[in-house]
Structure formats: C-alpha cells, structure tokens
Amino acid sequence: MRVVSGSAKGRPLKAVPGMGTRPTTDKVKEAIFSMIGPFFDGGNALDLFAGTGGLAIEALSRGMDKAFFIDKDPKSIETVRANLKATKLEGQAEVYRNEAERALKALEKRGVSFGVVFLDPPYRMKNGDKLMEMMHEKNMLEDDATIVLEHESGHDYPDAFGPFSCVRHAVYGETTVSIYKYNKTEAALSEDKAAGEGEHDDNE
C-alpha cells in the first residue's frame, strides 16, 4: 500500500499486524478518490474505523486541512501514527484510541464538523447508517458533506434516509463502496415541517 496522489504521493504505508483489519487496496482507494475529489480545498476529514489510516492520509495528501483518526485497536493506532510520520502529515492529524460512538460524543463536545467522513466498520457490524444519523443529530457534518461507507457486498444500505442520499455505488468483489451526500438544508426544512405538523396536531 502507498499514497496514491497529492503531497505524499508514492510514500509506502504499513499494514496493521495480524489479520484483524481489512486495508482498502490502492486500486479501490484510487477509485474512491476519483469519485469524491479527487482533490480538496481544505476542511476536516474523519476516519472512524481508521485501520492503517490510509483513507484519511490520502485525503490529507490531496488537500484536506486536518484529519481525525479513530480506532479501538492499539495496533491500528500504532500503525496510523507510523504512517503519519512516514508521510510527514502528523502535524495535520489527531489520533485517538476509542470506540466509534464514544469518539463521536467526545468530538461533539469540541464542536468539530467534517466535510468528508470515512466509515469502514468491521463486516460483522451493520451500523453505518446509525453512525451517520448520529453525526447528523450531533450537528457534526457540513452541508454537502461526503460520507464514504465501505461494507460487505452482501449487505445493502438504503439509497436514501433522513438527510442522506447515495450518489455512487461501486462493487469490488466482496467489498462495496457506497458514497452518500448530506443535505443539511433539506434536513432542517424536514425537521421544521415535522415540528409544525406536531404543533398543528396539538391544536386540533
């Protein structure tokens, strides 16, 4: 594995020792960034199941200002730190060992919001949509934010739910990449409408 493009192009990335992680291959990574970028004009990225950190490191290399790396596996955290050092991007990164939901609660308290989010949970977990809804409820996503959800090809997430709509869907063997867009304005309008209907019902 290596950084595909940008300021750290060609720098090799370490894999996490053991068989517990499933790194995104360079081929899939290149395809993902051709769909969502390929380059960025600043902003924050979140890698919630970081593994090697390869996705958010790629985002930094391609122009994101800062990235937050979360993983509960200590070997992953060590690997992320080593890869950040190798790519000379550690000054633009925050790395935390934590579970996904607890990490989101901690980041919410800091008022951090994200333009790009990478979600690659273990295949046994089918909660990508739940985590996206949690980020919406905590006001952690910028308007028109991009969420890259990697999941098992045998599991389908809805094409649209709440303020999220799937704009690209690509299958790479046993891995599927679903790319969602977040419409904050539409979400606010829907919530205002629901609140208004609630008030109307109470008055009847």
C-alpha positions as CSV (number, residue, x, y, z in Angstrom):
1,M,0.0,0.0,0.0
2,R,1.1,3.5,-0.7
3,V,-0.3,7.1,-1.0
4,V,-1.7,7.3,-4.5
5,S,-1.6,11.1,-5.2
6,G,-1.0,14.5,-3.7
7,S,1.8,15.9,-1.5
8,A,2.7,12.5,-0.1
9,K,2.4,10.6,-3.4
10,G,4.3,7.3,-3.5
11,R,5.0,7.1,0.2
12,P,4.6,3.5,1.4
13,L,2.1,2.7,4.2
14,K,2.4,0.0,6.8
15,A,-0.3,-2.6,7.3
16,V,-1.7,-3.4,10.7
17,P,0.0,-6.6,12.1
18,G,-2.3,-9.7,12.2
19,M,-5.5,-10.5,10.4
20,G,-7.9,-8.2,12.2
21,T,-8.1,-5.4,9.7
22,R,-9.0,-5.2,6.0
23,P,-7.0,-2.4,4.4
24,T,-8.5,-0.7,1.4
25,T,-6.4,-1.6,-1.6
26,D,-4.7,1.1,-3.7
27,K,-7.0,0.3,-6.6
28,V,-10.2,0.8,-4.5
29,K,-8.7,3.9,-2.8
30,E,-7.9,5.4,-6.2
31,A,-11.4,4.7,-7.4
32,I,-12.9,6.2,-4.2
33,F,-11.0,9.5,-4.6
34,S,-11.8,9.8,-8.3
35,M,-15.4,9.7,-7.2
36,I,-15.3,12.1,-4.2
37,G,-12.5,14.5,-5.2
38,P,-10.0,13.9,-6.5
39,F,-8.5,16.9,-4.6
40,F,-9.8,19.0,-1.8
41,D,-9.7,22.7,-0.8
42,G,-9.2,22.4,2.9
43,G,-11.7,21.2,5.6
44,N,-11.7,18.4,8.2
45,A,-11.8,14.6,7.5
46,L,-12.9,11.9,9.9
47,D,-11.7,8.2,9.7
48,L,-13.9,6.5,12.2
49,F,-12.5,2.9,11.8
50,A,-9.1,4.0,10.8
51,G,-7.2,0.7,10.5
52,T,-4.0,1.8,8.7
53,G,-5.2,5.3,8.4
54,G,-4.7,5.1,4.6
55,L,-8.0,6.8,3.6
56,A,-7.7,9.9,5.7
57,I,-3.9,10.1,5.0
58,E,-4.9,10.1,1.3
59,A,-7.4,12.9,2.0
60,L,-4.7,14.9,3.7
61,S,-2.3,14.3,0.9
62,R,-5.0,15.6,-1.5
63,G,-5.6,18.9,0.3
64,M,-7.7,18.4,3.4
65,D,-6.5,20.6,6.3
66,K,-6.9,18.2,9.1
67,A,-7.9,14.6,9.8
68,F,-9.1,12.8,12.9
69,F,-8.3,9.1,13.1
70,I,-10.3,6.8,15.5
71,D,-9.8,3.1,16.2
72,K,-10.2,1.0,19.3
73,D,-7.3,-1.4,18.3
74,P,-4.0,-0.4,19.8
75,K,-2.1,-2.0,16.9
76,S,-4.1,0.2,14.5
77,I,-3.3,3.3,16.5
78,E,0.4,2.5,16.4
79,T,0.2,1.9,12.6
80,V,-1.7,5.1,12.0
81,R,1.0,7.1,13.9
82,A,3.8,5.3,12.0
83,N,2.1,6.0,8.6
84,L,1.5,9.7,9.5
85,K,5.2,10.0,10.4
86,A,6.3,8.3,7.2
87,T,4.1,10.7,5.1
88,K,5.1,13.8,7.2
89,L,1.5,14.6,7.9
90,E,1.4,14.1,11.7
91,G,1.1,17.9,12.2
92,Q,-2.3,17.8,10.5
93,A,-3.7,14.8,12.4
94,E,-5.3,13.9,15.7
95,V,-5.3,10.2,16.6
96,Y,-7.5,8.6,19.3
97,R,-8.0,5.1,20.6
98,N,-11.7,4.9,21.2
99,E,-14.9,3.2,20.1
100,A,-16.8,4.9,17.3
101,E,-19.8,6.1,19.2
102,R,-17.8,7.3,22.2
103,A,-15.4,9.1,19.9
104,L,-18.3,10.9,18.2
105,K,-19.7,12.1,21.6
106,A,-16.2,13.4,22.5
107,L,-15.8,15.2,19.2
108,E,-19.3,16.7,19.5
109,K,-18.3,18.4,22.8
110,R,-15.4,20.2,20.8
111,G,-17.8,21.4,18.2
112,V,-15.9,19.8,15.3
113,S,-17.6,19.3,12.0
114,F,-16.5,17.3,8.9
115,G,-16.6,17.7,5.2
116,V,-15.5,14.1,4.5
117,V,-16.1,11.0,6.6
118,F,-14.7,7.5,6.0
119,L,-16.7,4.7,7.5
120,D,-15.2,1.2,7.1
121,P,-16.6,-0.8,10.1
122,P,-15.9,-4.5,10.5
123,Y,-18.2,-6.5,8.3
124,R,-20.0,-8.0,11.3
125,M,-21.2,-4.5,12.2
126,K,-24.1,-3.2,10.1
127,N,-24.5,0.1,11.8
128,G,-23.0,2.5,9.2
129,D,-26.4,4.3,8.8
130,K,-26.9,4.5,12.5
131,L,-23.5,6.3,12.9
132,M,-24.4,8.7,10.0
133,E,-27.7,9.6,11.7
134,M,-25.8,10.1,15.0
135,M,-23.4,12.5,13.3
136,H,-26.4,14.4,11.9
137,E,-28.1,14.6,15.3
138,K,-24.9,15.9,16.8
139,N,-24.5,18.6,14.1
140,M,-21.1,17.2,13.1
141,L,-21.5,17.3,9.3
142,E,-21.0,20.3,7.0
143,D,-23.6,21.0,4.4
144,D,-23.0,18.8,1.3
145,A,-20.5,16.6,3.3
146,T,-19.4,13.4,1.7
147,I,-19.6,10.0,3.6
148,V,-17.7,7.1,2.2
149,L,-19.2,3.9,3.6
150,E,-17.4,0.6,2.9
151,H,-19.3,-2.6,3.6
152,E,-19.8,-6.2,2.7
153,S,-21.2,-6.7,-0.7
154,G,-23.9,-9.0,0.7
155,H,-25.3,-6.2,2.8
156,D,-27.3,-3.3,1.4
157,Y,-27.8,0.1,3.0
158,P,-30.8,2.2,1.9
159,D,-30.3,4.6,-1.1
160,A,-31.7,7.4,0.9
161,F,-32.6,8.0,4.6
162,G,-33.0,11.2,6.5
163,P,-30.8,13.9,5.0
164,F,-28.5,11.3,3.3
165,S,-28.7,10.2,-0.3
166,C,-26.5,7.6,-2.0
167,V,-24.9,9.2,-5.1
168,R,-22.4,6.5,-6.1
169,H,-22.4,2.7,-5.5
170,A,-19.5,0.5,-6.6
171,V,-18.8,-3.2,-6.0
172,Y,-15.2,-4.5,-5.8
173,G,-15.5,-8.2,-5.1
174,E,-16.7,-8.8,-1.5
175,T,-16.3,-5.0,-0.8
176,T,-18.9,-2.4,-1.8
177,V,-18.4,1.3,-1.6
178,S,-21.5,3.5,-1.1
179,I,-20.9,7.2,-1.3
180,Y,-23.5,9.4,0.4
181,K,-24.1,13.2,0.3
182,Y,-25.5,15.1,3.3
183,N,-28.1,17.8,2.7
184,K,-28.2,19.9,5.8
185,T,-30.6,22.4,4.4
186,E,-33.1,19.8,3.4
187,A,-32.8,18.2,6.9
188,A,-33.5,21.5,8.6
189,L,-36.6,22.0,6.4
190,S,-37.9,18.5,7.1
191,E,-37.4,18.9,10.8
192,D,-39.2,22.3,10.8
193,K,-42.1,20.8,8.8
194,A,-42.3,17.9,11.3
195,A,-42.3,20.3,14.2
196,G,-45.0,22.4,12.5
197,E,-47.2,19.4,11.9
198,G,-46.7,18.4,15.6
199,E,-47.9,21.8,16.7
200,H,-50.9,21.6,14.3
201,D,-51.9,18.2,15.7
202,D,-51.8,19.5,19.3
203,N,-54.1,22.4,18.4
204,E,-56.8,20.2,16.8
